[in-house]
Amino acid sequence: MLLVQYTLIYASVLIFVAFGGMFCERSGTINLGLEGVMVMGALGGAFVLHALSPNLPGFVIILLTLTVSVLFGMLYSLLLAVAAINFKADQTLVGTAMNMLATAAAVVIVKAFNNAQSAGQNPSAIIDYIQTRKVFLIKAFGSEFNIYMILTIFLIAAAYVILFKTRFGLRLMACGEFPQAADSAGINVYKMRYAGVLLSGFCGGIGGVIYITAANSQWDFMYGVAGAGFLALAVMIFGQWNPLRIAASALLFGAFRAVADTYSAFDLLTHLVPGDMYKMLPYIISLVVLAFTSKKSRAPKAEGIPYDKSTR
């Protein structure tokens, strides 16, 4: 059951973050800064969990944590929106810069907070939330599961309906495929791309707080989110920007990531190959999968291309 639990935890993270990338790229904007968005969402959620009393009702703690994580993620994603949509900057460079900035900023903020709290005795970048994270745990079938898993199921259904069954979703996809035609039909391409970027911040922020709280009682922000954002991008590409395929891909990649964290609990696995190989496994698999599927991959036609109304 331990392997199943960790698989579902990591799949939940990957689904949230990959869906964020999907909405963003479906609108025509590449978001390589998902790693940074995750860090910011995790930072906001960790501070809330650290500050709140465990005596508060569970739903209040959950609601406040998710709300702040979403706000942090969306506000940080605005950096990409302004740079890529308004100033038409190179989206790859902006995303890379966002990733570098987020971890560094989080470390500085957490260290400053810990120094202030301990009068200079605790200069670490660690935030603990030992008591409050318990509200996210539910017991079922004799094991503990996380409430985020339930949210993930709702997200999969909601993402599919929004993208393929609503006017908003169809307009979003039109802006990522044929922005000039969408503009001619009266759709505001800039607003739709902003919406796509903000949705990526929404999903990425929640994905960040899931990553640090689902299986941990404290987090060291020196590690950022350990490449989970990049793994989510691989899941998104392998899932072909489709919610159902992304969910299936996330389960596959989540299983490999779970093996990397739980191999020591299985005697057969510990003697089979060195432990470091299991930690490398999710990233090796992502490289292999993308190498064999990239030729058949069909990204939105206008992704990464800044829209200029004057060229319509």
N, C-alpha and C positions, 0 to 999 in steps of 0.2 A: 504493500500500500504506500510505502514511502516514495517509491519511484513514481507512482500514479499521482500522488499529491504534488510532488515537485514538477512533474510534467504539466499538470493543470495550472500551477502557479506561473511557470515560465510561458506557457501558451497564452495565458491571460495578458501578461505583459506584452508579448509580441503582437497579439491581436490588437490591443489598444494602440500601440505605437505604429504598427503597420497600417492600421486604418487611418491614422492621422496622416501618414505619408500618402496613402491612397487618395484621400480627399484633396490634399494639396496638389498632387500631381495630376489628378483628374481635372483640376481647374487650370492647369498649365504652368504651375510653379514647382520647381524641384526643391524639396526641403531636405538637404543633407544635414541640416542642423537639428535633427530629431534627438540626437544624443544630448545636445545642449538643452533642448526643451525638456527632456526627461530630468536632467539634473535640476533645473529650476523648479519643476513640479515637485520633485522629491524634496528639495530644500524647503519649499513652502509647507508641504505636508508634514515634514519632520519637525519644523518649528511649532506647528499647531499641536501635534501630538505631544511634544515635549512640554508645552505650556499648559495644556488642559489638565484638569483634575480627572483621575480615573473614576471619581464618584459621579461624574455627570452621566446622564442617560446615554446609552450606546449610540442611538441614532443621531444625537446631537454631535458627538465626537466624529462620527463617520461623515455627517453632512458638512461640518466645518472643515474637516481635513480635505475632503474632495473639493469643496468650493475654493479653498485657498490654493490648492494644487492646480486647479483649472485656471484660476486667475493668473498665477505665476507663469504657467505654460503659455497662456494666450498673450499675455503682455510681452513675454520674451519673443514669441513668434512674430510680433509686430515689427521687430527689427528686420526680419526677412521680408515682410510685406512692404515696408517703406523702402528698403534698399532695392528690392527686386522689381516691385510694381511701379513705384513712383519714380525712382532714380534709375531704373533699368540696369542695375548693377549685375555683374556676373553671379549667378545664383550658386554655383559651386563654391566660389570663393567666400561668399557671404555665409553659406552653411558651415563651411570649415571654420571660419572665424568665430561663428556662434558657438561651435563645439569647444573651441579652445578657451573662449572667454567664460563660458558657463562654469566649467570646473574650477578655473582659477578664481572667479568671483565667489563661488560657493565656499571654497576653502578660506578665503580672506574673511568672508562674512561670519562663518562658523567659528573661526579662530578668534575673531574680535569679540563675538558673543561669549565664548567660553572664558576668554581673558577677563571680560567685564564681570562675569558671574563669579569667577574664582579669585578675583583680585590679582590676576597674573600668575596663578598657580597651575592653570590648566590651558596650555596653548594648543591643544589638539584640535583636529577638524572633525571630531566625533560628536554626534548628537544621539542621545539615548531616549527611548520612549517605551521602556520595558512594560509599564503598567497599562498605558492606553492602547497599545496595539492589540491587546487581548479582545477588544470589542469587535474586531474584524473576524474572529474565529467562530466557526459554528461546528457542532458535532453531528456527524451523520455516519451510519454504517460502522460505528465503533471507531471512527477516526476523525481527526480535526481537518476541516476544510475552511477555505477563506471566502468571505462574502464577495470578494472581487470576482470569484468564478461565476457567481450568479449575475453580476453586472455584465460580465463578458458575454453571456448568452443573450441578454437583452440587447447589447451593443451589436452583435452579429445580425440579429433580426432587424434592428433599427437602421443599420448601415445599408443593408440590402434594400429595404423599402425606400429609404431616403434617396439612394442613388438611382434606382431603376423605376420607382413607382411614383415619384413626386415631380412636380414642375421644377422645383429647386434643383434636384439632382440631375435632371435632364439638361437644364441650363448650365449647370456646373460642368458637365461632361462636354457640352457643346463648346464652352470656352477653352477647354483643353484640347479639343480636336480641330475646330474651325472657328477661331475667335473673330475673324473678319465677317464670316457669315452670321455668327451670333450677334455681333454688333449691328449688322444690317437688319436683323430681325427685332431690334429694339432692346437687346439684352446689354446691360452695363457690364462689360468684361472686367473692368477694374474692380467693381464691387464684388463680382462673383469670385474673382481671384483672391480678394481680401477674405471673403468668406471661407474659401478653401484653406488658406493659411491659418486663419483663426481656428477652424475645426481641427487642424493638425496640432495646434497648441492645446486645444481642449483635450484631445485624446492622448497626446504625448505627455501632458502634465499628469493625468491620471496614471498613465503607464509608468511614469517615474516613481510616483508614491507607492504603487503596487510593488515595484521592483525592490524598494528598500525596506518595506514593512511586512511583506507577505511571509518572509521566512527569517526575519532579523528583528532583534530588539534594540539595535543601535546601528548607526551607519557612519563610516569614515568617508567623508567627501573628498579625501585625497584620491580615491579611486574613481570618482565620477560615478558612472553607472556601468563601468567595465565593458564597454562595447556593445551593450544591449541595443542601443539605437541603430548601430550599423547592422546588427543581426536582423533587426526588424525591417530594415530596408531590403535586405536579401529575401526575407519572407514575402514582402510586398511584391518584389519583382517575380519571384517564383510563383506567387499566387496570381500573377497577371492582372493586378489592380482590380481584382474581383473579390468581394467580401467573403463569399463561401470558399473560394479557392485559398484565399489568404488564411482563413480559419483552419483549413485542413493542413496547410503548410506550417502554420504556427504549432500545431500539435506535433508534427514531425520534428521540427527544429527544437521545440520545447522538450521532447523526449531525449534528444541528444544532450541538451543542456542539463537535464535532470540527471542523466547518467554521469555527467562530469562532476556533479555535486554529491551524488549518493553512492558512487562506486565502492567506497570504502566499507559500506555496509554489506557488500556481497563478496564472500571469500573468493569465488571463481574469478570475478572481475579484477580483484586486487592482485592476483597472481598471473593474470593473462598478459597484461602489458603495464608499463610504468604509469603511475598516476597522472603525470603531466600530459600523457597522450590523451587521456579522457578530457582534460581541461581544454585541450586544443581541438577536440573532436567537432564541436558545433561550428567552429570557424572553418575548419578543413572541409566539412560537409557543405557549407555554404559556398565555398569557392568551387568545389567540384560540381555541385548542382547548377550554379550559375554559368559555369563554363560550358556545360552540356545543353543548357536550355536557352542561353542568351540569343542564339540565332533565331529561335522561334518566338522570342519575346516581342510583344507588340505594345509599346508604350504609347500614351496619348501623343498624337502627332505634333502638337504645339507646345509640349512641355519643355521648359527651359528657354523658350523664346519670348523675350519681352514683347508685350503688345503695344504697338504704336498706332493710334487711331488714324493718324495722317496717312498711313500706308494701306488703308482699307481699299 
